[in-house]
């Protein structure tokens, strides 16, 4: 279990009690520990669009560079599109079984068109973005990937909190799927996410996690 010192994480003007912070932390810890990638879903269990909207709205609090919010979500509801994407994802069962299939799309050039940056009086920021990304498309893409990855993680955690399981998917032909979804050259799929209720006969065990000592280095 993590060695969490509440006293080190409270500021003098904090309006939350140590007891509340402790409860929140351990609730989050439980959520993180129970989340795992689910390969088999109960296809009979649907998800209301309003539930999905609430999950995505919560996930939109994810951090992003310059608050650019590089993500775009394509909710694939069409049975025909699902079948096409299934064929492009090696017929992995969760594509067809899950209650919701999402494509998390990176807006690689959002720094050029982010209206909310300009509306916030960000002319200087816009000039900085031009200097930063103008001749560095790979950097702009990398930034979009990082932001969309953080957003995707929050989608899965929000879904878990709402009682739904999830699976992030990268095993697919994203170039072909992008064409299937009508994406242009400024857009690229970060990952697919499936959401739904876990199948009752799912027997895949949770994968082992590395201990802290194998990935934490202090220098």
VMD Tcl script that draws the C-alpha trace (Angstrom):
set ca {
  {0.00 0.00 0.00}
  {1.22 3.52 -0.75}
  {2.79 5.40 2.12}
  {0.57 8.48 2.01}
  {1.29 11.21 4.55}
  {-1.84 13.38 4.78}
  {-0.04 16.11 6.72}
  {2.41 16.69 3.85}
  {-0.42 17.18 1.38}
  {-2.54 19.70 3.29}
  {-1.97 23.42 2.94}
  {-2.61 25.90 5.72}
  {-5.74 27.24 4.05}
  {-7.11 23.87 2.98}
  {-10.87 23.62 3.45}
  {-10.92 19.83 3.54}
  {-10.32 17.84 6.69}
  {-7.67 15.18 7.07}
  {-10.40 12.61 7.55}
  {-12.16 13.63 4.32}
  {-8.90 13.63 2.39}
  {-8.05 10.20 3.69}
  {-11.45 8.85 2.65}
  {-11.16 10.40 -0.80}
  {-7.68 9.00 -1.30}
  {-8.63 5.47 -0.37}
  {-11.75 5.63 -2.53}
  {-9.56 6.63 -5.45}
  {-7.03 3.95 -4.58}
  {-9.81 1.33 -4.61}
  {-11.03 2.61 -7.97}
  {-7.54 2.42 -9.45}
  {-6.98 -1.07 -8.14}
  {-10.27 -2.48 -9.40}
  {-9.97 -0.98 -12.91}
  {-8.57 -3.35 -15.51}
  {-8.83 -3.91 -19.24}
  {-11.92 -6.04 -19.88}
  {-11.90 -8.13 -23.04}
  {-15.39 -9.63 -22.76}
  {-18.54 -7.57 -22.21}
  {-22.19 -8.43 -21.69}
  {-23.64 -7.44 -25.08}
  {-27.17 -7.38 -23.64}
  {-26.33 -4.49 -21.29}
  {-26.76 -1.07 -22.92}
  {-25.49 2.35 -21.89}
  {-27.70 5.42 -22.05}
  {-26.20 8.32 -23.99}
  {-26.78 10.56 -20.97}
  {-24.57 8.31 -18.85}
  {-21.85 8.41 -21.47}
  {-22.16 12.19 -21.75}
  {-21.66 12.51 -17.99}
  {-18.58 10.28 -18.13}
  {-17.06 12.30 -20.98}
  {-17.88 15.63 -19.36}
  {-16.09 14.50 -16.21}
  {-13.09 13.30 -18.20}
  {-12.86 16.66 -19.96}
  {-11.30 18.02 -16.76}
  {-8.08 16.29 -17.89}
  {-5.01 18.52 -18.12}
  {-3.63 19.53 -21.51}
  {-0.80 21.73 -22.73}
  {-1.92 25.39 -22.82}
  {-5.44 24.09 -22.08}
  {-5.72 23.22 -25.79}
  {-7.86 20.13 -25.04}
  {-6.60 18.20 -28.06}
  {-9.25 15.49 -27.82}
  {-12.25 14.73 -29.96}
  {-14.50 11.74 -29.28}
  {-16.29 9.75 -31.96}
  {-19.05 7.61 -30.44}
  {-19.56 4.80 -32.93}
  {-23.17 3.63 -32.66}
  {-23.79 2.33 -36.17}
  {-23.78 -1.48 -36.36}
  {-22.32 -1.27 -39.86}
  {-19.44 0.95 -38.71}
  {-18.81 -1.34 -35.76}
  {-18.57 -4.31 -38.09}
  {-16.13 -2.44 -40.33}
  {-13.99 -1.42 -37.37}
  {-14.11 -4.94 -35.93}
  {-12.56 -6.24 -39.15}
  {-9.85 -3.59 -38.85}
  {-9.19 -4.52 -35.21}
  {-8.56 -8.24 -35.76}
  {-12.15 -9.09 -34.73}
  {-11.44 -8.55 -31.06}
  {-14.70 -9.38 -29.27}
  {-15.05 -6.18 -27.24}
  {-15.63 -4.11 -30.39}
  {-18.98 -5.79 -30.97}
  {-19.89 -6.66 -27.37}
  {-19.30 -3.38 -25.54}
  {-22.14 -1.00 -24.83}
  {-20.12 1.93 -26.17}
  {-17.29 2.11 -28.67}
  {-15.27 5.34 -28.68}
  {-12.51 6.57 -30.92}
  {-10.33 9.10 -29.10}
  {-9.10 11.40 -31.83}
  {-6.13 13.75 -31.58}
  {-6.56 17.23 -33.05}
  {-2.93 17.72 -33.98}
  {-3.27 21.30 -35.20}
  {-5.68 22.55 -32.57}
  {-3.07 25.09 -31.49}
  {-3.81 26.96 -34.74}
  {-7.57 27.20 -34.26}
  {-8.25 27.08 -30.49}
  {-10.87 29.83 -30.21}
  {-11.03 29.62 -26.41}
  {-7.34 30.61 -26.23}
  {-7.98 33.82 -28.20}
  {-11.19 34.54 -26.28}
  {-9.22 34.37 -23.04}
  {-7.05 37.23 -24.28}
  {-4.28 34.90 -25.33}
  {-2.65 36.72 -28.26}
  {0.72 36.30 -26.61}
  {-0.01 32.62 -26.05}
  {-0.99 32.26 -29.73}
  {2.31 33.81 -30.77}
  {4.15 31.48 -28.40}
  {2.29 28.47 -29.83}
  {3.32 29.53 -33.33}
  {6.96 29.70 -32.27}
  {6.70 26.41 -30.43}
  {4.80 24.30 -32.95}
  {4.89 26.22 -36.23}
  {7.79 24.31 -37.74}
  {7.62 21.27 -35.44}
  {4.65 19.09 -36.47}
  {6.07 16.09 -34.61}
  {6.14 18.06 -31.36}
  {2.54 19.18 -31.94}
  {1.53 15.56 -32.54}
  {3.38 14.37 -29.44}
  {1.63 17.01 -27.34}
  {-1.75 15.94 -28.71}
  {-0.94 12.31 -27.92}
  {0.00 13.13 -24.33}
  {-3.15 15.18 -23.77}
  {-5.44 12.57 -25.34}
  {-3.80 9.80 -23.30}
  {-4.57 11.68 -20.06}
  {-8.12 12.32 -21.21}
  {-8.53 8.62 -22.09}
  {-7.39 7.53 -18.65}
  {-9.97 9.79 -17.03}
  {-12.67 8.39 -19.33}
  {-11.88 4.91 -18.05}
  {-11.75 5.99 -14.41}
  {-15.01 7.94 -14.70}
  {-16.63 4.90 -16.32}
  {-15.36 2.68 -13.51}
  {-16.82 5.06 -10.94}
  {-20.15 4.91 -12.80}
  {-20.19 1.11 -12.65}
  {-18.92 0.40 -16.17}
  {-15.80 -1.49 -17.17}
  {-13.45 -0.42 -19.94}
  {-10.75 -1.51 -22.32}
  {-8.22 0.75 -24.09}
  {-7.34 -0.63 -27.51}
  {-4.35 -0.02 -29.74}
  {-4.38 -3.31 -31.66}
  {-6.03 -2.03 -34.81}
  {-5.31 -0.42 -38.15}
  {-5.86 3.17 -37.06}
  {-5.06 4.59 -40.49}
  {-7.83 2.53 -42.08}
  {-10.21 3.24 -39.19}
  {-9.49 6.94 -39.55}
  {-10.55 6.74 -43.21}
  {-13.66 4.80 -42.18}
  {-14.55 7.64 -39.78}
  {-13.78 10.35 -42.32}
  {-10.86 11.90 -40.42}
  {-8.69 14.42 -42.22}
  {-4.91 14.90 -42.17}
  {-5.04 17.04 -39.02}
  {-6.74 14.26 -37.06}
  {-5.36 10.95 -35.86}
  {-6.69 8.22 -33.59}
  {-4.99 8.01 -30.22}
  {-6.82 4.86 -29.14}
  {-10.16 3.09 -29.10}
  {-11.99 2.65 -25.80}
  {-14.79 0.17 -25.18}
  {-17.16 0.62 -22.24}
  {-19.85 -1.65 -20.81}
  {-20.76 -4.24 -18.23}
  {-18.35 -7.11 -17.79}
  {-19.53 -10.51 -19.02}
  {-20.46 -12.77 -16.12}
  {-18.35 -15.63 -17.54}
  {-15.24 -13.51 -17.97}
  {-12.47 -15.49 -16.27}
  {-9.38 -13.54 -17.31}
  {-7.32 -12.91 -14.18}
  {-5.88 -9.52 -13.32}
  {-2.32 -9.11 -14.58}
  {0.52 -8.75 -12.10}
  {1.83 -5.24 -11.44}
  {5.47 -4.39 -10.88}
  {6.33 -3.43 -7.30}
  {7.29 0.17 -6.61}
  {10.93 -0.84 -6.15}
  {11.16 -1.83 -9.81}
  {10.05 1.48 -11.34}
  {10.70 4.22 -8.78}
  {14.13 5.91 -8.84}
  {15.10 8.76 -6.56}
  {18.15 10.81 -7.44}
}
mol new
graphics top color blue
foreach p $ca { graphics top sphere $p radius 0.5 }
foreach p [lrange $ca 0 end-1] q [lrange $ca 1 end] { graphics top cylinder $p $q radius 0.2 }
display resetview
